[in-house]
Amino acid sequence: MKKRTLLKLQMLFGLLCGSFLLTACDNGAGGSAELSDTDVVPSGTYTGIAQEVDPEEKEIYVHTADDKTLELYFTDQTQLMQNGQNVQFSALEPNQRVEVEVEKKGQRLEPITVTILGSGSSNNQG
């Protein structure tokens, strides 16, 4: 009987630990900012708002004026610009206005150039 109680306690402890780990991994603080409803558009230049920015994956989601959501994984060749200068990925923040030049490769979009234009809430950025 004592062995059975110990086994139940071990199983309960394992379940609690597993639940905690799953919750901790999906805390919304980056690393797993996957949006499920994204669009693949033709190669070109698009302007929109950086909805999600994931520094760990070097990934952003851009919501465009025509109601599309673009999922963009930066490559080593992707240029990130602000005020005419190259900047680090850490300069990107959610809700910034961006202009993205993308190349469609199959069913994914490769960002060629991403330009930070300013805050998404202001219309008069210069």
Secondary structure, DSSP 8 states (H G I E B T S, - for coil): -HHHHHHHHHHHHHHHHHHHHHHHHTSSSSS----S------SEEEEEEEEEEETTTTEEEEEETTS-EEEEE--TT-EEEETTEE--GGG--TTEEEEEEEEEETTEEEEEEEEEEEETT-S---
